[in-house]
Amino acid sequence: MQPANPVSQPSQEFEKVLVDSSTQVASFDAHDKAPLEKLQHFLHSSPAAVPLIVLVLSIAVFGVLLGGKFFSAFTLTLILQQVAIVGIVGAAQTLVILTAGIDLSVGAIMVLSSVVMGQFTFRYGLPPMLAVVCGLAVGAFCGWINGQLVARMKLPPFIVTLGMWQIVLASNFLYSANETIRSQDISAQAPILQFFGQNLRIGSAVFTYGVIFMVLLVALLWYVLNRTAWGRHVYAVGDDPDAAELAGVNVKRMLVSVYTLSGLICALAGWALIGRIGSVSPTAGQFANIESITAVVIGGISLFGGRGSILGMLFGALIVGVFSLGLRLIGTDPQWTYLLIGVLIISAVAIDQWIRKVAG
C-alpha cells in the first residue's frame, strides 16, 4: 500500500475554502444590491420605463392645472393627431439610431416623397395610387443610397445624411418649383392622397387614420425588433458591429436594409403629411428631422446604439405633444415649451449615460 500524499488533504481543504468564499461573494452580489443599483439595472432592462413615467406625470400635472378640460377624450386624441407625423418619422429614426447611426435626412425624404406623389398625379396624370407607389419608391431609394454610403464606403452616418438632407431638400424645391398643390384640388381629383387625414370618431374621441397607422407601425416594429432574428441583429450591430460580424451577422447588408426601410417609412410619413395638412407643400415638415431625434432621445433610446425600445420613442413624442398642448392651453409663452423640451433632452442623455455606466 502506497503512503497517502501529505499535501492532498490540506490542498483539498484550501480549494473548498476558496469555493465557499466565492459562493458567498456571489451570493452577496446577487442578493445585497443597493436600491439605487437595483433601479439602474431595472432601467437598463426596461428602457421605455423612464419616458413612460415622465409621460404619466406630465399628463397628471397638466390635468391638475387645467382640470377636466385636459382629460377630455377630444384633447387627448388631439395630442395623438399632433404627434402622428413625428411618431412615424421617429420610427424611421429609431431604426437608424439603434445601429449607432443617425439620419438627418428623414424630414427632407418625407417631403420629397409627398411632392412626388402630388406632382406625378397632377403634372403627369398618373393614377393617384400609382403616384403613391412612386413616392414610396423614391423614399426607399434615398434610404438605400444612405445605406450604401454608410455600409459599403464606411462613411460616417452624420456626414452622409447631412449631405443627403441638402441634396434632397434642393431637389425638392427644384423639382416642385416651390409649387403647392391646393387641398381643394386634391379633394376633387385625388382624395386617396388625403387618406390618412380622414377621421374615425368614437364618442367624443377623434382618431385620424394617420394616428391609427402610427400606432400599428410602432406595434409592428416593436414585434420585429424583439421577436425576430432581423430585430436582434439590429441591436447586435448597434452594440458591437465587430462582434456581430464574428457571430455571423452580415453587418453591411443589415445597415443597408435598415436605411432603406427608414427611407420607406419616411415616404409613408410623406403620404400621412398630405392627409395631415390637406395639401402638398414643399415647405412642410422642415423640422421633422430635429423633432424625430428629440422623440428618440427623450424616449430613452441610446445615441450610442444597441439599447432602447421603439415604445420609448412613442412615449417621447407624446411627452412633447403633452407639453406643447398643455402649455398652450395654460396660455404661457411658446418659448417655455422649447425650454422644457431642451431640459428633457439633456436629462434623457444624462440618464442614459448613468445607466450605461453602471450596467456596463
C-alpha positions, 0 to 999 in steps of 0.5 A: 500500500502506497503512503497517502500524499501529505499535501492532498488533504490540506490542498483539498481543504484550501480549494473548498475554502476558496469555493465557499468564499466565492459562493458567498461573494456571489451570493452577496452580489446577487442578493445585497444590491443597493436600491439605487443599483437595483433601479439602474439595472431595472432601467437598463432592462426596461428602457421605455420605463423612464419616458413612460413615467415622465409621460404619466406625470406630465399628463397628471400635472397638466390635468391638475392645472387645467382640470377636466378640460385636459382629460377630455377624450377630444384633447387627448386624441388631439395630442395623438393627431399632433404627434402622428407625423413625428411618431412615424418619422421617429420610427424611421429614426429609431431604426437608424439610431439603434445601429449607432447611426443617425439620419438627418435626412428623414424630414427632407425624404418625407417631403420629397416623397409627398411632392412626388406623389402630388406632382406625378398625379397632377403634372403627369396624370398618373393614377393617384395610387400609382403616384403613391407607389412612386413616392414610396419608391423614391423614399426607399431609394434615398434610404438605400443610397444612405445605406450604401454610403454608410455600409459599403464606403464606411462613411460616417452616418452624420456626414452622409445624411447631412449631405443627403438632407441638402441634396434632397431638400434642393431637389425638392424645391427644384423639382416642385418649383416651390409649387403647392398643390391646393387641398381643394384640388386634391379633394376633387381629383385625388382624395386617396392622397388625403387618406390618412387625414380622414377621421374615425370618431368614437364618442367624443374621441377623434382618431385620424387614420394617420394616428391609427397607422402610427400606432400599428407601425410602432406595434409592428416594429416593436414585434420585429425588433424583439421577436425576430432574428432581423430585430436582434441583429439590429441591436447586435450591430448597434452594440458591437458591429465587430462582434456581430460580424464574428457571430455571423451577422452580415453587418453591411447588408443589415445597415443597408436594409435598415436605411432603406426601410427608414427611407420607406417609412419616411415616404409613408410619413410623406403620404400621412403629411398630405392627409395631415395638412390637406395639401402638398407643400414643399415647405412642410415638415422642415423640422421633422428631422430635429423633432424625430431625434428629440422623440428618440432621445427623450424616449430613452433610446441610446445615441450610442446604439444597441439599447432602447425600445421603439415604445420609448420613442412613442412615449417621447413624442407624446411627452412633447405633444403633452407639453406643447398642448398643455402649455398652450392651453395654460396660455404661457409663452411658446418659448417655455415649451422649447425650454422644457423640451431642451431640459428633457433632452439633456436629462434623457442623455444624462440618464442614459449615460448613468445607466450605461455606466453602471450596467456596463 
